[in-house]
Amino acid sequence: LEQSARYMPDHFDTWYLLGWSRLLTGNIDEAKAAFDASFGVDETRHEIHMALAVVYAAQGNQALADKHLGLAKTQDETG
């Protein structure tokens, strides 16, 4: 995934999966960076807000976690 992200920097799913793999191995800051890159590719996908909500919750930032959960719900309903 790391190599794929370098070769396909505009591929949403590569960054998204890289973010989850980093998060599941406990690399929260690196996960956020990958999710941010994914968000930069396509900010209209509701699942990226869900992923960011998990990151912020893991960092103890409940306000941002709640914000992104709300954004995910709104985008899922409209998109």
N, CA, C and O atoms as a MOPAC input file, in Angstrom:
PM7 MOZYME 1SCF
protein

 N      0.81500 1    -1.20800 1     0.00000 1
 C      0.00000 1     0.00000 1     0.00000 1
 C      0.85100 1     1.26100 1     0.00000 1
 O      0.52700 1     2.24300 1    -0.66800 1
 N      1.92500 1     1.22400 1     0.74300 1
 C      2.81900 1     2.39300 1     0.76400 1
 C      3.32800 1     2.68500 1    -0.64400 1
 O      3.30600 1     3.83200 1    -1.09200 1
 N      3.78400 1     1.65200 1    -1.33500 1
 C      4.30500 1     1.82300 1    -2.68400 1
 C      3.18900 1     2.23000 1    -3.64200 1
 O      3.39900 1     3.06700 1    -4.52000 1
 N      2.03300 1     1.65500 1    -3.48200 1
 C      0.90800 1     2.01600 1    -4.34100 1
 C      0.54200 1     3.48400 1    -4.17800 1
 O      0.22900 1     4.16000 1    -5.15800 1
 N      0.57900 1     3.97600 1    -2.95500 1
 C      0.26000 1     5.38200 1    -2.71100 1
 C      1.27800 1     6.30100 1    -3.39900 1
 O      0.92500 1     7.37700 1    -3.88200 1
 N      2.52900 1     5.86900 1    -3.43800 1
 C      3.54000 1     6.67400 1    -4.13200 1
 C      3.30300 1     6.68400 1    -5.64100 1
 O      3.45700 1     7.71600 1    -6.29400 1
 N      2.92700 1     5.52900 1    -6.18700 1
 C      2.72900 1     5.42200 1    -7.63400 1
 C      1.36200 1     5.90400 1    -8.10400 1
 O      1.20000 1     6.28900 1    -9.26200 1
 N      0.37900 1     5.88200 1    -7.20700 1
 C     -0.98400 1     6.31100 1    -7.56500 1
 C     -1.50200 1     7.32900 1    -6.54400 1
 O     -2.45000 1     7.04600 1    -5.81100 1
 N     -0.88700 1     8.49700 1    -6.49600 1
 C     -1.25500 1     9.46400 1    -5.45700 1
 C     -2.67300 1    10.02200 1    -5.58600 1
 O     -3.17400 1    10.65800 1    -4.65800 1
 N     -3.31200 1     9.79200 1    -6.71100 1
 C     -4.68400 1    10.28300 1    -6.89800 1
 C     -5.72100 1     9.17300 1    -6.79500 1
 O     -6.84400 1     9.32100 1    -7.27600 1
 N     -5.34900 1     8.07500 1    -6.17400 1
 C     -6.27000 1     6.94200 1    -6.04000 1
 C     -6.82900 1     6.90800 1    -4.61900 1
 O     -6.13000 1     6.54500 1    -3.67200 1
 N     -8.09100 1     7.28800 1    -4.48500 1
 C     -8.74200 1     7.40400 1    -3.17500 1
 C     -8.59600 1     6.13400 1    -2.35100 1
 O     -8.15700 1     6.18300 1    -1.20200 1
 N     -8.96500 1     4.99600 1    -2.93500 1
 C     -9.01500 1     3.75700 1    -2.16800 1
 C     -7.65100 1     3.31400 1    -1.64600 1
 O     -7.56900 1     2.69800 1    -0.58400 1
 N     -6.59500 1     3.61600 1    -2.36900 1
 C     -5.26200 1     3.25700 1    -1.89300 1
 C     -4.95000 1     4.00100 1    -0.60200 1
 O     -4.50400 1     3.39900 1     0.37400 1
 N     -5.18300 1     5.29700 1    -0.59700 1
 C     -4.93400 1     6.08300 1     0.61300 1
 C     -5.85000 1     5.64900 1     1.75000 1
 O     -5.43000 1     5.54900 1     2.90300 1
 N     -7.10500 1     5.39400 1     1.40500 1
 C     -8.08900 1     4.99000 1     2.41000 1
 C     -7.67600 1     3.67600 1     3.07700 1
 O     -7.69800 1     3.56900 1     4.30300 1
 N     -7.30300 1     2.68800 1     2.28400 1
 C     -6.86500 1     1.40800 1     2.84400 1
 C     -5.55800 1     1.54700 1     3.61400 1
 O     -5.36900 1     0.90200 1     4.64500 1
 N     -4.66000 1     2.38500 1     3.11500 1
 C     -3.41600 1     2.63000 1     3.83400 1
 C     -3.70700 1     3.24000 1     5.20000 1
 O     -3.07800 1     2.87800 1     6.19400 1
 N     -4.65200 1     4.15900 1     5.24600 1
 C     -5.04200 1     4.76600 1     6.51500 1
 C     -5.54300 1     3.73000 1     7.50600 1
 O     -5.15300 1     3.74300 1     8.67400 1
 N     -6.40300 1     2.83500 1     7.04600 1
 C     -6.92000 1     1.79400 1     7.94700 1
 C     -5.81700 1     0.84200 1     8.38000 1
 O     -5.77800 1     0.43500 1     9.54100 1
 N     -4.93800 1     0.48500 1     7.48700 1
 C     -3.85400 1    -0.43100 1     7.87900 1
 C     -2.95900 1     0.23000 1     8.92800 1
 O     -2.51400 1    -0.41900 1     9.87500 1
 N     -2.70600 1     1.50300 1     8.75100 1
 C     -1.89700 1     2.22100 1     9.74900 1
 C     -2.63600 1     2.32400 1    11.08200 1
 O     -2.04500 1     2.13500 1    12.14500 1
 N     -3.92300 1     2.62400 1    11.01500 1
 C     -4.70700 1     2.76600 1    12.23600 1
 C     -4.75400 1     1.44600 1    13.00100 1
 O     -4.60300 1     1.42500 1    14.22300 1
 N     -4.96100 1     0.36000 1    12.28700 1
 C     -5.07600 1    -0.94500 1    12.94400 1
 C     -3.76000 1    -1.44400 1    13.52700 1
 O     -3.74800 1    -2.36200 1    14.34800 1
 N     -2.65900 1    -0.84100 1    13.10500 1
 C     -1.36700 1    -1.19100 1    13.70100 1
 C     -0.94000 1    -0.17300 1    14.75500 1
 O      0.18400 1    -0.21400 1    15.25300 1
 N     -1.85500 1     0.74500 1    15.08700 1
 C     -1.60500 1     1.69700 1    16.16200 1
 C     -0.88900 1     2.96900 1    15.76500 1
 O     -0.51100 1     3.75900 1    16.63000 1
 N     -0.69600 1     3.18400 1    14.47500 1
 C     -0.01900 1     4.39700 1    13.99700 1
 C     -1.05900 1     5.47800 1    13.67700 1
 O     -1.36300 1     5.74500 1    12.51400 1
 N     -1.58300 1     6.07700 1    14.71400 1
 C     -2.70600 1     6.99400 1    14.56000 1
 C     -2.33200 1     8.23200 1    13.74500 1
 O     -3.08900 1     8.63600 1    12.86200 1
 N     -1.19500 1     8.83100 1    14.02300 1
 C     -0.80000 1    10.03200 1    13.28000 1
 C     -0.56000 1     9.72500 1    11.80400 1
 O     -0.93200 1    10.51200 1    10.93300 1
 N      0.06200 1     8.57700 1    11.52600 1
 C      0.28800 1     8.19500 1    10.13700 1
 C     -1.02700 1     7.83400 1     9.44900 1
 O     -1.20500 1     8.08300 1     8.25700 1
 N     -1.93900 1     7.24800 1    10.21000 1
 C     -3.26400 1     6.94000 1     9.66300 1
 C     -3.97600 1     8.22500 1     9.26600 1
 O     -4.56800 1     8.31200 1     8.19100 1
 N     -3.91400 1     9.21700 1    10.14000 1
 C     -4.56700 1    10.49200 1     9.83000 1
 C     -3.97300 1    11.11400 1     8.57700 1
 O     -4.70000 1    11.66700 1     7.75200 1
 N     -2.65700 1    11.02700 1     8.43200 1
 C     -2.01700 1    11.57500 1     7.23500 1
 C     -2.53000 1    10.87600 1     5.97000 1
 O     -2.78600 1    11.52800 1     4.95800 1
 N     -2.67600 1     9.56500 1     6.03100 1
 C     -3.18700 1     8.83100 1     4.86400 1
 C     -4.64700 1     9.18300 1     4.60500 1
 O     -5.04500 1     9.37000 1     3.45600 1
 N     -5.44600 1     9.27300 1     5.66500 1
 C     -6.85400 1     9.65800 1     5.48200 1
 C     -6.96600 1    11.08200 1     4.94200 1
 O     -7.82900 1    11.36900 1     4.11200 1
 N     -6.09600 1    11.96600 1     5.41200 1
 C     -6.08400 1    13.33400 1     4.88500 1
 C     -5.75400 1    13.33800 1     3.39300 1
 O     -6.34700 1    14.09600 1     2.62600 1
 N     -4.81300 1    12.49400 1     2.98400 1
 C     -4.47700 1    12.39000 1     1.56400 1
 C     -5.66600 1    11.86400 1     0.77100 1
 O     -5.94800 1    12.33900 1    -0.32900 1
 N     -6.35300 1    10.89300 1     1.33000 1
 C     -7.55200 1    10.34700 1     0.69000 1
 C     -8.62200 1    11.42100 1     0.55900 1
 O     -9.27300 1    11.53700 1    -0.47900 1
 N     -8.79900 1    12.19700 1     1.60600 1
 C     -9.76600 1    13.29200 1     1.60700 1
 C     -9.40600 1    14.31300 1     0.53400 1
 O    -10.28700 1    14.87400 1    -0.11800 1
 N     -8.11000 1    14.55200 1     0.35400 1
 C     -7.65900 1    15.48400 1    -0.67400 1
 C     -7.97100 1    15.01100 1    -2.08100 1
 O     -8.13200 1    15.82200 1    -2.99300 1
 N     -8.05600 1    13.69700 1    -2.26000 1
 C     -8.38400 1    13.13700 1    -3.57000 1
 C     -9.88600 1    13.25300 1    -3.83900 1
 O    -10.29300 1    13.60900 1    -4.94500 1
 N    -10.70800 1    12.95400 1    -2.83200 1
 C    -12.16600 1    12.99100 1    -3.01700 1
 C    -12.84000 1    13.27300 1    -1.68300 1
 O    -13.03100 1    12.37300 1    -0.86600 1
 N    -13.19300 1    14.51800 1    -1.47800 1
 C    -13.80100 1    14.91700 1    -0.20400 1
 C    -15.30200 1    14.65000 1    -0.15600 1
 O    -15.94800 1    14.95600 1     0.84700 1
 N    -15.86300 1    14.08800 1    -1.21400 1
 C    -17.30400 1    13.84200 1    -1.24500 1
 C    -17.69200 1    12.46500 1    -0.71900 1
 O    -18.88200 1    12.17200 1    -0.60200 1
 N    -16.73700 1    11.62600 1    -0.40400 1
 C    -17.03700 1    10.25800 1     0.04200 1
 C    -17.26000 1    10.23600 1     1.55000 1
 O    -16.38500 1    10.62300 1     2.32400 1
 N    -18.42900 1     9.78300 1     1.95200 1
 C    -18.78400 1     9.82300 1     3.37000 1
 C    -17.88200 1     8.94200 1     4.23200 1
 O    -17.67600 1     9.23800 1     5.40900 1
 N    -17.34100 1     7.85900 1     3.65800 1
 C    -16.54000 1     6.94600 1     4.46900 1
 C    -15.25100 1     7.58400 1     4.98500 1
 O    -14.71100 1     7.14300 1     6.00000 1
 N    -14.75900 1     8.59900 1     4.31300 1
 C    -13.55400 1     9.24900 1     4.81500 1
 C    -13.85300 1    10.01300 1     6.10700 1
 O    -13.01500 1    10.09200 1     7.00400 1
 N    -15.05300 1    10.56800 1     6.18300 1
 C    -15.42900 1    11.24700 1     7.43900 1
 C    -15.57500 1    10.23800 1     8.57400 1
 O    -15.23300 1    10.53300 1     9.71900 1
 N    -16.08100 1     9.05300 1     8.25700 1
 C    -16.18100 1     8.01300 1     9.28400 1
 C    -14.78700 1     7.64300 1     9.78700 1
 O    -14.56700 1     7.51000 1    10.99100 1
 N    -13.85500 1     7.48000 1     8.86100 1
 C    -12.49100 1     7.11900 1     9.24300 1
 C    -11.84500 1     8.22400 1    10.08200 1
 O    -11.19100 1     7.94600 1    11.08700 1
 N    -12.03200 1     9.47000 1     9.66600 1
 C    -11.47500 1    10.58100 1    10.43900 1
 C    -12.11600 1    10.66400 1    11.81600 1
 O    -11.45200 1    11.03100 1    12.78500 1
 N    -13.39000 1    10.32900 1    11.91800 1
 C    -14.05100 1    10.31100 1    13.22400 1
 C    -13.37800 1     9.29300 1    14.14400 1
 O    -13.18900 1     9.56100 1    15.33100 1
 N    -13.02100 1     8.13900 1    13.60900 1
 C    -12.33100 1     7.12200 1    14.40300 1
 C    -10.96300 1     7.63700 1    14.85600 1
 O    -10.57100 1     7.44500 1    16.00700 1
 N    -10.25200 1     8.28200 1    13.95500 1
 C     -8.93200 1     8.83100 1    14.30400 1
 C     -9.07300 1     9.85700 1    15.42400 1
 O     -8.35200 1     9.79800 1    16.41900 1
 N     -9.99500 1    10.78800 1    15.26100 1
 C    -10.14500 1    11.82700 1    16.28900 1
 C    -10.59500 1    11.24600 1    17.62600 1
 O    -10.16800 1    11.71300 1    18.68200 1
 N    -11.45100 1    10.23700 1    17.58500 1
 C    -11.87000 1     9.58600 1    18.82300 1
 C    -10.67100 1     8.90500 1    19.49300 1
 O    -10.52100 1     8.96900 1    20.71300 1
 N     -9.82700 1     8.25900 1    18.70000 1
 C     -8.63400 1     7.59900 1    19.24100 1
 C     -7.66500 1     8.61000 1    19.84500 1
 O     -6.92800 1     8.30000 1    20.78100 1
 N     -7.67800 1     9.81900 1    19.29800 1
 C     -6.80900 1    10.88800 1    19.83100 1
 C     -7.45200 1    11.60100 1    21.01700 1
 O     -6.82700 1    12.46300 1    21.63600 1
 N     -8.68700 1    11.25000 1    21.33500 1
 C     -9.37800 1    11.87500 1    22.45800 1
 C    -10.04900 1    13.18400 1    22.11700 1
 O    -10.42200 1    13.93700 1    23.01700 1
 N    -10.21200 1    13.47200 1    20.83700 1
 C    -10.84000 1    14.72300 1    20.40100 1
 C    -12.28600 1    14.42800 1    19.99500 1
 O    -12.59700 1    14.28500 1    18.81200 1
 N    -13.16100 1    14.34100 1    21.00000 1
 C    -14.55100 1    13.95700 1    20.75400 1
 C    -15.30200 1    14.98800 1    19.92200 1
 O    -16.18700 1    14.62500 1    19.14800 1
 N    -14.96600 1    16.25400 1    20.06600 1
 C    -15.65900 1    17.29600 1    19.29300 1
 C    -15.44000 1    17.09100 1    17.79100 1
 O    -16.39300 1    17.14900 1    17.01400 1
 N    -14.20300 1    16.85500 1    17.38300 1
 C    -13.93600 1    16.62600 1    15.95800 1
 C    -14.48100 1    15.27800 1    15.49800 1
 O    -14.92500 1    15.14500 1    14.35700 1
 N    -14.45000 1    14.28100 1    16.37400 1
 C    -15.03400 1    12.98100 1    16.03200 1
 C    -16.52500 1    13.14800 1    15.74800 1
 O    -17.02600 1    12.62800 1    14.75000 1
 N    -17.22800 1    13.85800 1    16.60400 1
 C    -18.66400 1    14.09000 1    16.41000 1
 C    -18.93900 1    14.89500 1    15.14400 1
 O    -19.89700 1    14.61900 1    14.42200 1
 N    -18.10000 1    15.88700 1    14.88100 1
 C    -18.25700 1    16.69800 1    13.67600 1
 C    -18.17200 1    15.82500 1    12.43200 1
 O    -19.00700 1    15.93800 1    11.53400 1
 N    -17.16600 1    14.95600 1    12.37500 1
 C    -16.98600 1    14.11600 1    11.19400 1
 C    -18.06900 1    13.03600 1    11.08600 1
 O    -18.43800 1    12.63900 1     9.98000 1
 N    -18.57200 1    12.56400 1    12.21600 1
 C    -19.70500 1    11.63200 1    12.15300 1
 C    -20.91600 1    12.31000 1    11.53400 1
 O    -21.62400 1    11.71900 1    10.72000 1
 N    -21.14500 1    13.55300 1    11.92800 1
 C    -22.25200 1    14.31900 1    11.34900 1
 C    -22.07500 1    14.55400 1     9.86400 1
 O    -23.02800 1    14.43300 1     9.09500 1
 N    -20.85500 1    14.89200 1     9.45600 1
 C    -20.57700 1    15.08300 1     8.03900 1
 C    -20.76000 1    13.79600 1     7.24700 1
 O    -21.27000 1    13.81600 1     6.12700 1
 N    -20.34400 1    12.68400 1     7.83000 1
 C    -20.50900 1    11.39100 1     7.15200 1
 C    -21.98800 1    11.08900 1     6.95400 1
 O    -22.40000 1    10.64800 1     5.88100 1
 N    -22.76900 1    11.32100 1     7.97000 1
 C    -24.20700 1    11.04900 1     7.87300 1
 C    -24.85800 1    11.93700 1     6.82000 1
 O    -25.67400 1    11.46600 1     6.02700 1
 N    -24.50400 1    13.21400 1     6.80600 1
 C    -25.07100 1    14.15600 1     5.84100 1
 C    -24.69600 1    13.75400 1     4.42100 1
 O    -25.54800 1    13.73900 1     3.53200 1
 N    -23.42900 1    13.42900 1     4.20600 1
 C    -22.98300 1    13.05200 1     2.85700 1
 C    -23.60000 1    11.73300 1     2.41400 1
 O    -23.89900 1    11.54900 1     1.23400 1
 N    -23.79100 1    10.81700 1     3.35400 1
 C    -24.39000 1     9.52600 1     3.00000 1
 C    -25.84000 1     9.70600 1     2.58600 1
 O    -26.32200 1     9.02300 1     1.68300 1
 N    -26.52500 1    10.61100 1     3.23400 1
 C    -27.94300 1    10.84200 1     2.93100 1
 C    -28.13000 1    11.59500 1     1.61800 1
 O    -29.12800 1    11.39800 1     0.92400 1
 N    -27.17500 1    12.45400 1     1.27500 1
 C    -27.32400 1    13.26400 1     0.07200 1
 C    -26.60800 1    12.66500 1    -1.13800 1
 O    -26.93100 1    12.98900 1    -2.28100 1
 N    -25.63700 1    11.79200 1    -0.88000 1
 C    -24.80800 1    11.31400 1    -1.96900 1
 C    -25.14300 1     9.97800 1    -2.43800 1
 O    -24.50500 1     9.47000 1    -3.36000 1

